[in-house]
Amino acid sequence: MALTPSNMLALGTAAPTFALPDTRTGATVNSSGFAGKPMLVAFICNHCPYVVHIQAQFVALANELVARGCAVVAISANDATGYPQDGPDKMAELASNLNFEFPYLYDESQDVAQAYDAACTPDFYLFDASHTLVYRGQFDASRPGNKVSVTGADLRAAAEAVLSGQAVSAEQVPSVGCNIKWK
């Protein structure tokens, strides 16, 4: 496991646009369809031990946020040639097995990951309703093997602030995980 930190895109950055296929449905999901809603963009993949470690709690939080009116998308940008477990078919299977209530998009060209300056999985970006970046950082302080409970505390606090119209704390800790598997 190569430990890679997130690049911490500048707060206040406008959300880069995307139009990517949802591996669950085959439909193209366009970021413009989420106009006027807060939006969480999570770069994940199927095989990364850091993602697997938080997976159940992330899906639970993401599904809760969707129910509360926040747009959520998960994106995998890993090279599926070198990492076939991260390909669209396996992504769709995982999303079905874990009951994703949000799109699981495949960024085959890796252009969207580059536009977000994503570096690792997991890498989280939370935008307010005007799609201005207000949070980028860790899910919580838990890591595989560190014996800290997975709670999603950091991302949850940021999302709660956004959903209640409050400011998100600028004190944010980078996410860490496996590097995105670039082509």
PyMOL commands that place a pseudoatom at each C-alpha (Angstrom):
pseudoatom trace, name=CA, resn=MET, resi=1, chain=A, elem=C, hetatm=0, pos=[0.000, 0.000, 0.000]
pseudoatom trace, name=CA, resn=ALA, resi=2, chain=A, elem=C, hetatm=0, pos=[1.647, 3.179, -1.210]
pseudoatom trace, name=CA, resn=LEU, resi=3, chain=A, elem=C, hetatm=0, pos=[0.383, 5.995, 1.002]
pseudoatom trace, name=CA, resn=THR, resi=4, chain=A, elem=C, hetatm=0, pos=[-0.542, 9.042, -1.093]
pseudoatom trace, name=CA, resn=PRO, resi=5, chain=A, elem=C, hetatm=0, pos=[-2.063, 12.242, 0.362]
pseudoatom trace, name=CA, resn=SER, resi=6, chain=A, elem=C, hetatm=0, pos=[-4.690, 14.312, -1.400]
pseudoatom trace, name=CA, resn=ASN, resi=7, chain=A, elem=C, hetatm=0, pos=[-3.502, 17.452, -3.177]
pseudoatom trace, name=CA, resn=MET, resi=8, chain=A, elem=C, hetatm=0, pos=[-5.958, 19.692, -1.287]
pseudoatom trace, name=CA, resn=LEU, resi=9, chain=A, elem=C, hetatm=0, pos=[-7.474, 21.668, -4.152]
pseudoatom trace, name=CA, resn=ALA, resi=10, chain=A, elem=C, hetatm=0, pos=[-7.913, 25.307, -3.101]
pseudoatom trace, name=CA, resn=LEU, resi=11, chain=A, elem=C, hetatm=0, pos=[-11.061, 26.097, -1.136]
pseudoatom trace, name=CA, resn=GLY, resi=12, chain=A, elem=C, hetatm=0, pos=[-13.337, 28.354, -3.182]
pseudoatom trace, name=CA, resn=THR, resi=13, chain=A, elem=C, hetatm=0, pos=[-12.566, 26.507, -6.429]
pseudoatom trace, name=CA, resn=ALA, resi=14, chain=A, elem=C, hetatm=0, pos=[-15.548, 26.072, -8.748]
pseudoatom trace, name=CA, resn=ALA, resi=15, chain=A, elem=C, hetatm=0, pos=[-16.510, 22.433, -9.295]
pseudoatom trace, name=CA, resn=PRO, resi=16, chain=A, elem=C, hetatm=0, pos=[-14.998, 21.106, -12.501]
pseudoatom trace, name=CA, resn=THR, resi=17, chain=A, elem=C, hetatm=0, pos=[-17.747, 19.858, -14.789]
pseudoatom trace, name=CA, resn=PHE, resi=18, chain=A, elem=C, hetatm=0, pos=[-18.134, 16.240, -15.788]
pseudoatom trace, name=CA, resn=ALA, resi=19, chain=A, elem=C, hetatm=0, pos=[-20.276, 13.988, -17.951]
pseudoatom trace, name=CA, resn=LEU, resi=20, chain=A, elem=C, hetatm=0, pos=[-19.465, 10.354, -17.193]
pseudoatom trace, name=CA, resn=PRO, resi=21, chain=A, elem=C, hetatm=0, pos=[-21.209, 6.993, -17.521]
pseudoatom trace, name=CA, resn=ASP, resi=22, chain=A, elem=C, hetatm=0, pos=[-22.884, 5.544, -14.452]
pseudoatom trace, name=CA, resn=THR, resi=23, chain=A, elem=C, hetatm=0, pos=[-21.755, 1.940, -14.230]
pseudoatom trace, name=CA, resn=ARG, resi=24, chain=A, elem=C, hetatm=0, pos=[-25.009, 1.031, -12.472]
pseudoatom trace, name=CA, resn=THR, resi=25, chain=A, elem=C, hetatm=0, pos=[-27.349, 2.212, -15.248]
pseudoatom trace, name=CA, resn=GLY, resi=26, chain=A, elem=C, hetatm=0, pos=[-25.261, 3.017, -18.323]
pseudoatom trace, name=CA, resn=ALA, resi=27, chain=A, elem=C, hetatm=0, pos=[-26.713, 6.549, -18.362]
pseudoatom trace, name=CA, resn=THR, resi=28, chain=A, elem=C, hetatm=0, pos=[-24.433, 9.571, -18.632]
pseudoatom trace, name=CA, resn=VAL, resi=29, chain=A, elem=C, hetatm=0, pos=[-24.420, 11.676, -15.474]
pseudoatom trace, name=CA, resn=ASN, resi=30, chain=A, elem=C, hetatm=0, pos=[-23.707, 15.349, -16.038]
pseudoatom trace, name=CA, resn=SER, resi=31, chain=A, elem=C, hetatm=0, pos=[-22.676, 17.641, -13.192]
pseudoatom trace, name=CA, resn=SER, resi=32, chain=A, elem=C, hetatm=0, pos=[-24.968, 20.351, -14.566]
pseudoatom trace, name=CA, resn=GLY, resi=33, chain=A, elem=C, hetatm=0, pos=[-27.878, 18.145, -13.502]
pseudoatom trace, name=CA, resn=PHE, resi=34, chain=A, elem=C, hetatm=0, pos=[-27.000, 18.943, -9.879]
pseudoatom trace, name=CA, resn=ALA, resi=35, chain=A, elem=C, hetatm=0, pos=[-27.245, 22.736, -10.224]
pseudoatom trace, name=CA, resn=GLY, resi=36, chain=A, elem=C, hetatm=0, pos=[-28.492, 24.420, -7.067]
pseudoatom trace, name=CA, resn=LYS, resi=37, chain=A, elem=C, hetatm=0, pos=[-27.707, 21.438, -4.814]
pseudoatom trace, name=CA, resn=PRO, resi=38, chain=A, elem=C, hetatm=0, pos=[-24.706, 20.794, -2.611]
pseudoatom trace, name=CA, resn=MET, resi=39, chain=A, elem=C, hetatm=0, pos=[-22.535, 18.144, -4.264]
pseudoatom trace, name=CA, resn=LEU, resi=40, chain=A, elem=C, hetatm=0, pos=[-20.132, 15.561, -2.879]
pseudoatom trace, name=CA, resn=VAL, resi=41, chain=A, elem=C, hetatm=0, pos=[-17.644, 14.081, -5.354]
pseudoatom trace, name=CA, resn=ALA, resi=42, chain=A, elem=C, hetatm=0, pos=[-15.739, 11.080, -4.029]
pseudoatom trace, name=CA, resn=PHE, resi=43, chain=A, elem=C, hetatm=0, pos=[-12.880, 9.467, -5.934]
pseudoatom trace, name=CA, resn=ILE, resi=44, chain=A, elem=C, hetatm=0, pos=[-12.873, 5.833, -4.898]
pseudoatom trace, name=CA, resn=CYS, resi=45, chain=A, elem=C, hetatm=0, pos=[-12.181, 2.434, -6.425]
pseudoatom trace, name=CA, resn=ASN, resi=46, chain=A, elem=C, hetatm=0, pos=[-13.038, -1.170, -5.692]
pseudoatom trace, name=CA, resn=HIS, resi=47, chain=A, elem=C, hetatm=0, pos=[-9.683, -2.574, -4.597]
pseudoatom trace, name=CA, resn=CYS, resi=48, chain=A, elem=C, hetatm=0, pos=[-7.917, 0.090, -2.499]
pseudoatom trace, name=CA, resn=PRO, resi=49, chain=A, elem=C, hetatm=0, pos=[-7.575, -1.055, 1.133]
pseudoatom trace, name=CA, resn=TYR, resi=50, chain=A, elem=C, hetatm=0, pos=[-8.149, 2.533, 2.333]
pseudoatom trace, name=CA, resn=VAL, resi=51, chain=A, elem=C, hetatm=0, pos=[-11.475, 2.664, 0.485]
pseudoatom trace, name=CA, resn=VAL, resi=52, chain=A, elem=C, hetatm=0, pos=[-12.465, -0.853, 1.556]
pseudoatom trace, name=CA, resn=HIS, resi=53, chain=A, elem=C, hetatm=0, pos=[-11.710, 0.164, 5.167]
pseudoatom trace, name=CA, resn=ILE, resi=54, chain=A, elem=C, hetatm=0, pos=[-14.321, 2.977, 5.133]
pseudoatom trace, name=CA, resn=GLN, resi=55, chain=A, elem=C, hetatm=0, pos=[-16.628, 1.574, 2.466]
pseudoatom trace, name=CA, resn=ALA, resi=56, chain=A, elem=C, hetatm=0, pos=[-19.673, 0.604, 4.546]
pseudoatom trace, name=CA, resn=GLN, resi=57, chain=A, elem=C, hetatm=0, pos=[-19.687, 3.874, 6.506]
pseudoatom trace, name=CA, resn=PHE, resi=58, chain=A, elem=C, hetatm=0, pos=[-19.063, 5.956, 3.385]
pseudoatom trace, name=CA, resn=VAL, resi=59, chain=A, elem=C, hetatm=0, pos=[-21.990, 4.346, 1.557]
pseudoatom trace, name=CA, resn=ALA, resi=60, chain=A, elem=C, hetatm=0, pos=[-24.237, 4.864, 4.598]
pseudoatom trace, name=CA, resn=LEU, resi=61, chain=A, elem=C, hetatm=0, pos=[-23.272, 8.552, 4.843]
pseudoatom trace, name=CA, resn=ALA, resi=62, chain=A, elem=C, hetatm=0, pos=[-23.554, 9.093, 1.084]
pseudoatom trace, name=CA, resn=ASN, resi=63, chain=A, elem=C, hetatm=0, pos=[-27.011, 7.464, 0.984]
pseudoatom trace, name=CA, resn=GLU, resi=64, chain=A, elem=C, hetatm=0, pos=[-28.087, 9.639, 3.924]
pseudoatom trace, name=CA, resn=LEU, resi=65, chain=A, elem=C, hetatm=0, pos=[-26.837, 12.788, 2.180]
pseudoatom trace, name=CA, resn=VAL, resi=66, chain=A, elem=C, hetatm=0, pos=[-28.737, 11.866, -0.994]
pseudoatom trace, name=CA, resn=ALA, resi=67, chain=A, elem=C, hetatm=0, pos=[-31.912, 11.470, 1.081]
pseudoatom trace, name=CA, resn=ARG, resi=68, chain=A, elem=C, hetatm=0, pos=[-31.294, 14.927, 2.557]
pseudoatom trace, name=CA, resn=GLY, resi=69, chain=A, elem=C, hetatm=0, pos=[-30.958, 16.634, -0.855]
pseudoatom trace, name=CA, resn=CYS, resi=70, chain=A, elem=C, hetatm=0, pos=[-27.215, 16.571, -1.457]
pseudoatom trace, name=CA, resn=ALA, resi=71, chain=A, elem=C, hetatm=0, pos=[-25.998, 15.285, -4.807]
pseudoatom trace, name=CA, resn=VAL, resi=72, chain=A, elem=C, hetatm=0, pos=[-23.418, 12.536, -4.393]
pseudoatom trace, name=CA, resn=VAL, resi=73, chain=A, elem=C, hetatm=0, pos=[-21.287, 10.864, -7.040]
pseudoatom trace, name=CA, resn=ALA, resi=74, chain=A, elem=C, hetatm=0, pos=[-18.481, 8.374, -6.652]
pseudoatom trace, name=CA, resn=ILE, resi=75, chain=A, elem=C, hetatm=0, pos=[-15.918, 8.249, -9.436]
pseudoatom trace, name=CA, resn=SER, resi=76, chain=A, elem=C, hetatm=0, pos=[-13.281, 5.663, -10.236]
pseudoatom trace, name=CA, resn=ALA, resi=77, chain=A, elem=C, hetatm=0, pos=[-10.511, 6.856, -12.513]
pseudoatom trace, name=CA, resn=ASN, resi=78, chain=A, elem=C, hetatm=0, pos=[-8.170, 3.896, -12.128]
pseudoatom trace, name=CA, resn=ASP, resi=79, chain=A, elem=C, hetatm=0, pos=[-6.720, 2.273, -15.221]
pseudoatom trace, name=CA, resn=ALA, resi=80, chain=A, elem=C, hetatm=0, pos=[-8.911, -0.816, -15.591]
pseudoatom trace, name=CA, resn=THR, resi=81, chain=A, elem=C, hetatm=0, pos=[-6.398, -2.457, -17.928]
pseudoatom trace, name=CA, resn=GLY, resi=82, chain=A, elem=C, hetatm=0, pos=[-3.864, -2.741, -15.123]
pseudoatom trace, name=CA, resn=TYR, resi=83, chain=A, elem=C, hetatm=0, pos=[-6.503, -3.064, -12.390]
pseudoatom trace, name=CA, resn=PRO, resi=84, chain=A, elem=C, hetatm=0, pos=[-9.431, -5.026, -13.855]
pseudoatom trace, name=CA, resn=GLN, resi=85, chain=A, elem=C, hetatm=0, pos=[-11.187, -5.193, -10.467]
pseudoatom trace, name=CA, resn=ASP, resi=86, chain=A, elem=C, hetatm=0, pos=[-11.702, -1.425, -10.884]
pseudoatom trace, name=CA, resn=GLY, resi=87, chain=A, elem=C, hetatm=0, pos=[-13.380, -1.751, -14.289]
pseudoatom trace, name=CA, resn=PRO, resi=88, chain=A, elem=C, hetatm=0, pos=[-16.995, -0.774, -15.007]
pseudoatom trace, name=CA, resn=ASP, resi=89, chain=A, elem=C, hetatm=0, pos=[-18.497, -4.271, -14.645]
pseudoatom trace, name=CA, resn=LYS, resi=90, chain=A, elem=C, hetatm=0, pos=[-16.928, -4.804, -11.217]
pseudoatom trace, name=CA, resn=MET, resi=91, chain=A, elem=C, hetatm=0, pos=[-17.906, -1.254, -10.208]
pseudoatom trace, name=CA, resn=ALA, resi=92, chain=A, elem=C, hetatm=0, pos=[-21.544, -1.936, -11.094]
pseudoatom trace, name=CA, resn=GLU, resi=93, chain=A, elem=C, hetatm=0, pos=[-21.445, -5.190, -9.140]
pseudoatom trace, name=CA, resn=LEU, resi=94, chain=A, elem=C, hetatm=0, pos=[-20.025, -3.457, -6.048]
pseudoatom trace, name=CA, resn=ALA, resi=95, chain=A, elem=C, hetatm=0, pos=[-22.563, -0.612, -6.258]
pseudoatom trace, name=CA, resn=SER, resi=96, chain=A, elem=C, hetatm=0, pos=[-25.383, -3.159, -6.439]
pseudoatom trace, name=CA, resn=ASN, resi=97, chain=A, elem=C, hetatm=0, pos=[-24.028, -5.295, -3.598]
pseudoatom trace, name=CA, resn=LEU, resi=98, chain=A, elem=C, hetatm=0, pos=[-23.575, -2.276, -1.317]
pseudoatom trace, name=CA, resn=ASN, resi=99, chain=A, elem=C, hetatm=0, pos=[-26.835, -0.544, -2.327]
pseudoatom trace, name=CA, resn=PHE, resi=100, chain=A, elem=C, hetatm=0, pos=[-25.344, 2.698, -3.654]
pseudoatom trace, name=CA, resn=GLU, resi=101, chain=A, elem=C, hetatm=0, pos=[-28.181, 5.223, -3.945]
pseudoatom trace, name=CA, resn=PHE, resi=102, chain=A, elem=C, hetatm=0, pos=[-25.890, 7.495, -5.935]
pseudoatom trace, name=CA, resn=PRO, resi=103, chain=A, elem=C, hetatm=0, pos=[-24.066, 7.148, -9.259]
pseudoatom trace, name=CA, resn=TYR, resi=104, chain=A, elem=C, hetatm=0, pos=[-20.761, 5.249, -9.471]
pseudoatom trace, name=CA, resn=LEU, resi=105, chain=A, elem=C, hetatm=0, pos=[-19.099, 6.841, -12.473]
pseudoatom trace, name=CA, resn=TYR, resi=106, chain=A, elem=C, hetatm=0, pos=[-16.188, 5.593, -14.547]
pseudoatom trace, name=CA, resn=ASP, resi=107, chain=A, elem=C, hetatm=0, pos=[-13.619, 8.172, -15.688]
pseudoatom trace, name=CA, resn=GLU, resi=108, chain=A, elem=C, hetatm=0, pos=[-11.891, 6.081, -18.353]
pseudoatom trace, name=CA, resn=SER, resi=109, chain=A, elem=C, hetatm=0, pos=[-9.988, 9.052, -19.832]
pseudoatom trace, name=CA, resn=GLN, resi=110, chain=A, elem=C, hetatm=0, pos=[-8.939, 10.207, -16.349]
pseudoatom trace, name=CA, resn=ASP, resi=111, chain=A, elem=C, hetatm=0, pos=[-9.674, 13.786, -17.451]
pseudoatom trace, name=CA, resn=VAL, resi=112, chain=A, elem=C, hetatm=0, pos=[-12.141, 14.414, -14.631]
pseudoatom trace, name=CA, resn=ALA, resi=113, chain=A, elem=C, hetatm=0, pos=[-9.701, 13.151, -11.982]
pseudoatom trace, name=CA, resn=GLN, resi=114, chain=A, elem=C, hetatm=0, pos=[-7.076, 15.482, -13.412]
pseudoatom trace, name=CA, resn=ALA, resi=115, chain=A, elem=C, hetatm=0, pos=[-9.508, 18.422, -13.422]
pseudoatom trace, name=CA, resn=TYR, resi=116, chain=A, elem=C, hetatm=0, pos=[-10.189, 17.812, -9.716]
pseudoatom trace, name=CA, resn=ASP, resi=117, chain=A, elem=C, hetatm=0, pos=[-6.458, 17.342, -9.040]
pseudoatom trace, name=CA, resn=ALA, resi=118, chain=A, elem=C, hetatm=0, pos=[-7.386, 14.022, -7.421]
pseudoatom trace, name=CA, resn=ALA, resi=119, chain=A, elem=C, hetatm=0, pos=[-4.386, 12.064, -6.181]
pseudoatom trace, name=CA, resn=CYS, resi=120, chain=A, elem=C, hetatm=0, pos=[-5.627, 9.181, -4.061]
pseudoatom trace, name=CA, resn=THR, resi=121, chain=A, elem=C, hetatm=0, pos=[-8.481, 6.902, -3.215]
pseudoatom trace, name=CA, resn=PRO, resi=122, chain=A, elem=C, hetatm=0, pos=[-10.432, 7.936, -1.302]
pseudoatom trace, name=CA, resn=ASP, resi=123, chain=A, elem=C, hetatm=0, pos=[-10.358, 11.642, -2.173]
pseudoatom trace, name=CA, resn=PHE, resi=124, chain=A, elem=C, hetatm=0, pos=[-13.392, 13.762, -1.179]
pseudoatom trace, name=CA, resn=TYR, resi=125, chain=A, elem=C, hetatm=0, pos=[-14.626, 17.113, -2.538]
pseudoatom trace, name=CA, resn=LEU, resi=126, chain=A, elem=C, hetatm=0, pos=[-17.694, 18.814, -1.040]
pseudoatom trace, name=CA, resn=PHE, resi=127, chain=A, elem=C, hetatm=0, pos=[-19.234, 21.765, -2.844]
pseudoatom trace, name=CA, resn=ASP, resi=128, chain=A, elem=C, hetatm=0, pos=[-21.953, 24.093, -1.611]
pseudoatom trace, name=CA, resn=ALA, resi=129, chain=A, elem=C, hetatm=0, pos=[-25.157, 24.720, -3.578]
pseudoatom trace, name=CA, resn=SER, resi=130, chain=A, elem=C, hetatm=0, pos=[-23.342, 27.170, -5.866]
pseudoatom trace, name=CA, resn=HIS, resi=131, chain=A, elem=C, hetatm=0, pos=[-20.733, 24.419, -6.522]
pseudoatom trace, name=CA, resn=THR, resi=132, chain=A, elem=C, hetatm=0, pos=[-17.935, 26.235, -4.730]
pseudoatom trace, name=CA, resn=LEU, resi=133, chain=A, elem=C, hetatm=0, pos=[-15.460, 23.952, -2.946]
pseudoatom trace, name=CA, resn=VAL, resi=134, chain=A, elem=C, hetatm=0, pos=[-15.918, 24.133, 0.828]
pseudoatom trace, name=CA, resn=TYR, resi=135, chain=A, elem=C, hetatm=0, pos=[-14.303, 20.864, 1.942]
pseudoatom trace, name=CA, resn=ARG, resi=136, chain=A, elem=C, hetatm=0, pos=[-11.596, 18.561, 0.677]
pseudoatom trace, name=CA, resn=GLY, resi=137, chain=A, elem=C, hetatm=0, pos=[-9.998, 16.169, 3.045]
pseudoatom trace, name=CA, resn=GLN, resi=138, chain=A, elem=C, hetatm=0, pos=[-10.272, 12.967, 4.989]
pseudoatom trace, name=CA, resn=PHE, resi=139, chain=A, elem=C, hetatm=0, pos=[-13.380, 10.951, 5.762]
pseudoatom trace, name=CA, resn=ASP, resi=140, chain=A, elem=C, hetatm=0, pos=[-12.119, 10.649, 9.327]
pseudoatom trace, name=CA, resn=ALA, resi=141, chain=A, elem=C, hetatm=0, pos=[-8.901, 9.748, 11.183]
pseudoatom trace, name=CA, resn=SER, resi=142, chain=A, elem=C, hetatm=0, pos=[-9.333, 5.976, 10.753]
pseudoatom trace, name=CA, resn=ARG, resi=143, chain=A, elem=C, hetatm=0, pos=[-6.842, 4.118, 8.584]
pseudoatom trace, name=CA, resn=PRO, resi=144, chain=A, elem=C, hetatm=0, pos=[-6.350, 0.394, 8.014]
pseudoatom trace, name=CA, resn=GLY, resi=145, chain=A, elem=C, hetatm=0, pos=[-4.589, -0.953, 11.084]
pseudoatom trace, name=CA, resn=ASN, resi=146, chain=A, elem=C, hetatm=0, pos=[-4.643, 2.189, 13.260]
pseudoatom trace, name=CA, resn=LYS, resi=147, chain=A, elem=C, hetatm=0, pos=[-7.487, 0.935, 15.498]
pseudoatom trace, name=CA, resn=VAL, resi=148, chain=A, elem=C, hetatm=0, pos=[-9.419, 4.231, 15.185]
pseudoatom trace, name=CA, resn=SER, resi=149, chain=A, elem=C, hetatm=0, pos=[-13.136, 3.643, 14.620]
pseudoatom trace, name=CA, resn=VAL, resi=150, chain=A, elem=C, hetatm=0, pos=[-14.545, 4.572, 11.210]
pseudoatom trace, name=CA, resn=THR, resi=151, chain=A, elem=C, hetatm=0, pos=[-17.117, 7.305, 11.824]
pseudoatom trace, name=CA, resn=GLY, resi=152, chain=A, elem=C, hetatm=0, pos=[-16.892, 9.700, 8.880]
pseudoatom trace, name=CA, resn=ALA, resi=153, chain=A, elem=C, hetatm=0, pos=[-16.684, 12.512, 11.435]
pseudoatom trace, name=CA, resn=ASP, resi=154, chain=A, elem=C, hetatm=0, pos=[-14.721, 14.997, 9.306]
pseudoatom trace, name=CA, resn=LEU, resi=155, chain=A, elem=C, hetatm=0, pos=[-16.789, 14.671, 6.136]
pseudoatom trace, name=CA, resn=ARG, resi=156, chain=A, elem=C, hetatm=0, pos=[-20.041, 14.454, 8.127]
pseudoatom trace, name=CA, resn=ALA, resi=157, chain=A, elem=C, hetatm=0, pos=[-19.257, 17.697, 9.993]
pseudoatom trace, name=CA, resn=ALA, resi=158, chain=A, elem=C, hetatm=0, pos=[-18.574, 19.489, 6.709]
pseudoatom trace, name=CA, resn=ALA, resi=159, chain=A, elem=C, hetatm=0, pos=[-21.760, 18.129, 5.129]
pseudoatom trace, name=CA, resn=GLU, resi=160, chain=A, elem=C, hetatm=0, pos=[-23.843, 19.066, 8.176]
pseudoatom trace, name=CA, resn=ALA, resi=161, chain=A, elem=C, hetatm=0, pos=[-22.486, 22.620, 7.975]
pseudoatom trace, name=CA, resn=VAL, resi=162, chain=A, elem=C, hetatm=0, pos=[-23.325, 22.885, 4.268]
pseudoatom trace, name=CA, resn=LEU, resi=163, chain=A, elem=C, hetatm=0, pos=[-26.817, 21.439, 4.701]
pseudoatom trace, name=CA, resn=SER, resi=164, chain=A, elem=C, hetatm=0, pos=[-27.575, 23.818, 7.582]
pseudoatom trace, name=CA, resn=GLY, resi=165, chain=A, elem=C, hetatm=0, pos=[-26.218, 26.903, 5.807]
pseudoatom trace, name=CA, resn=GLN, resi=166, chain=A, elem=C, hetatm=0, pos=[-23.228, 27.265, 8.131]
pseudoatom trace, name=CA, resn=ALA, resi=167, chain=A, elem=C, hetatm=0, pos=[-19.580, 27.869, 7.236]
pseudoatom trace, name=CA, resn=VAL, resi=168, chain=A, elem=C, hetatm=0, pos=[-17.332, 24.829, 6.981]
pseudoatom trace, name=CA, resn=SER, resi=169, chain=A, elem=C, hetatm=0, pos=[-14.193, 24.957, 9.092]
pseudoatom trace, name=CA, resn=ALA, resi=170, chain=A, elem=C, hetatm=0, pos=[-11.104, 25.765, 6.999]
pseudoatom trace, name=CA, resn=GLU, resi=171, chain=A, elem=C, hetatm=0, pos=[-9.049, 23.438, 9.211]
pseudoatom trace, name=CA, resn=GLN, resi=172, chain=A, elem=C, hetatm=0, pos=[-9.090, 20.334, 7.051]
pseudoatom trace, name=CA, resn=VAL, resi=173, chain=A, elem=C, hetatm=0, pos=[-6.856, 17.254, 7.103]
pseudoatom trace, name=CA, resn=PRO, resi=174, chain=A, elem=C, hetatm=0, pos=[-5.802, 15.728, 3.772]
pseudoatom trace, name=CA, resn=SER, resi=175, chain=A, elem=C, hetatm=0, pos=[-7.197, 12.361, 2.842]
pseudoatom trace, name=CA, resn=VAL, resi=176, chain=A, elem=C, hetatm=0, pos=[-4.660, 9.590, 2.329]
pseudoatom trace, name=CA, resn=GLY, resi=177, chain=A, elem=C, hetatm=0, pos=[-4.880, 6.355, 0.423]
pseudoatom trace, name=CA, resn=CYS, resi=178, chain=A, elem=C, hetatm=0, pos=[-3.641, 4.527, -2.611]
pseudoatom trace, name=CA, resn=ASN, resi=179, chain=A, elem=C, hetatm=0, pos=[-2.530, 6.644, -5.533]
pseudoatom trace, name=CA, resn=ILE, resi=180, chain=A, elem=C, hetatm=0, pos=[-4.867, 6.824, -8.514]
pseudoatom trace, name=CA, resn=LYS, resi=181, chain=A, elem=C, hetatm=0, pos=[-3.667, 4.272, -11.037]
pseudoatom trace, name=CA, resn=TRP, resi=182, chain=A, elem=C, hetatm=0, pos=[-2.794, 6.527, -13.976]
pseudoatom trace, name=CA, resn=LYS, resi=183, chain=A, elem=C, hetatm=0, pos=[-2.412, 5.193, -17.512]
for i in range(1, 183): cmd.bond("trace and resi %d" % i, "trace and resi %d" % (i + 1))
show_as sticks, trace
zoom trace
